[in-house]
Amino acid sequence: MPQNVKKADEPSLETTMSDIDGIVAKMESGQLSLAESVALFEQGTRLIQTCQKTLTEAEQTITTLMKEETTHDDPN
């Protein structure tokens, strides 16, 4: 499978970001215990890493496509 193709079981970037927003809202509510806050912080950190990986892969794909386009447009 090509590197930039997403596996079917991986959530979308939008879903992951929505999950992060939910975690932030829960943490900002002030209703969580310290242990719950730490667990959510850890989960949020993992989700942010997933988003960063997805965005990096998208950037690499765009860069590759732009280089290919430039190569095709250059008659030399």
Sine and cosine of phi, psi and omega as CSV:
sin_phi,cos_phi,sin_psi,cos_psi,sin_omega,cos_omega
0.00,0.00,0.75,-0.67,0.02,-1.00
-0.86,0.51,0.47,-0.88,-0.08,-1.00
-0.87,0.49,-0.57,0.82,-0.10,-0.99
-1.00,0.01,0.06,1.00,0.05,-1.00
-1.00,-0.03,0.78,-0.62,-0.06,-1.00
-0.99,0.16,0.65,-0.76,0.08,-1.00
-0.94,0.33,0.53,-0.85,-0.06,-1.00
-0.89,0.46,-0.50,0.87,-0.06,-1.00
-1.00,0.07,-0.04,1.00,0.02,-1.00
-1.00,0.04,0.72,-0.69,0.03,-1.00
-0.93,0.36,0.41,-0.91,0.02,-1.00
-0.94,0.33,0.27,-0.96,0.06,-1.00
-0.85,0.53,-0.67,0.74,-0.03,-1.00
-0.90,0.43,-0.66,0.75,0.03,-1.00
-0.90,0.44,-0.69,0.72,-0.01,-1.00
-0.89,0.45,-0.68,0.74,0.02,-1.00
-0.91,0.41,-0.59,0.80,0.07,-1.00
-0.90,0.44,-0.64,0.77,0.06,-1.00
-0.88,0.48,-0.65,0.76,0.03,-1.00
-0.89,0.45,-0.69,0.73,0.03,-1.00
-0.86,0.51,-0.64,0.76,0.03,-1.00
-0.89,0.45,-0.66,0.76,0.03,-1.00
-0.90,0.44,-0.70,0.71,0.01,-1.00
-0.87,0.49,-0.69,0.72,0.00,-1.00
-0.88,0.48,-0.68,0.73,0.02,-1.00
-0.89,0.46,-0.69,0.73,-0.04,-1.00
-0.93,0.37,-0.58,0.81,0.00,-1.00
-0.96,0.29,-0.30,0.95,-0.03,-1.00
-0.92,0.39,-0.41,0.91,-0.01,-1.00
0.97,0.26,0.19,0.98,-0.06,-1.00
-0.99,-0.16,0.06,1.00,-0.06,-1.00
-0.99,-0.13,0.50,-0.87,0.13,-0.99
-0.96,0.27,0.20,-0.98,0.04,-1.00
-0.86,0.50,-0.70,0.72,-0.01,-1.00
-0.88,0.47,-0.66,0.75,0.03,-1.00
-0.91,0.41,-0.65,0.76,0.02,-1.00
-0.89,0.46,-0.70,0.72,0.01,-1.00
-0.90,0.43,-0.67,0.74,0.01,-1.00
-0.89,0.46,-0.68,0.73,0.03,-1.00
-0.93,0.37,-0.60,0.80,0.06,-1.00
-0.87,0.49,-0.70,0.72,0.02,-1.00
-0.89,0.46,-0.70,0.71,0.02,-1.00
-0.88,0.47,-0.69,0.72,0.02,-1.00
-0.88,0.47,-0.64,0.77,0.03,-1.00
-0.88,0.48,-0.68,0.73,0.03,-1.00
-0.90,0.44,-0.66,0.75,0.01,-1.00
-0.91,0.42,-0.63,0.78,0.04,-1.00
-0.90,0.44,-0.65,0.76,0.06,-1.00
-0.88,0.48,-0.63,0.77,0.05,-1.00
-0.89,0.46,-0.69,0.73,0.04,-1.00
-0.88,0.47,-0.70,0.72,0.01,-1.00
-0.88,0.48,-0.66,0.75,0.02,-1.00
-0.89,0.45,-0.71,0.71,0.01,-1.00
-0.88,0.48,-0.70,0.71,0.00,-1.00
-0.92,0.39,-0.62,0.78,0.04,-1.00
-0.89,0.45,-0.69,0.72,0.02,-1.00
-0.89,0.45,-0.65,0.76,0.04,-1.00
-0.90,0.45,-0.67,0.74,0.02,-1.00
-0.89,0.46,-0.67,0.74,0.02,-1.00
-0.90,0.44,-0.64,0.77,0.03,-1.00
-0.90,0.44,-0.71,0.70,0.00,-1.00
-0.90,0.44,-0.68,0.73,0.02,-1.00
-0.87,0.50,-0.69,0.72,0.02,-1.00
-0.89,0.46,-0.70,0.71,0.00,-1.00
-0.90,0.44,-0.63,0.78,0.02,-1.00
-0.91,0.41,-0.63,0.78,0.04,-1.00
-0.91,0.42,-0.65,0.76,0.03,-1.00
-0.90,0.44,-0.67,0.75,0.01,-1.00
-0.90,0.44,-0.68,0.74,0.03,-1.00
-0.89,0.45,-0.66,0.75,0.01,-1.00
-0.90,0.44,-0.63,0.77,-0.02,-1.00
-0.95,0.30,-0.51,0.86,-0.01,-1.00
-0.99,0.16,-0.36,0.93,-0.06,-1.00
-1.00,0.07,0.92,-0.39,-0.04,-1.00
-0.95,0.30,-0.17,0.99,-0.03,-1.00
-1.00,0.05,0.00,0.00,0.00,0.00
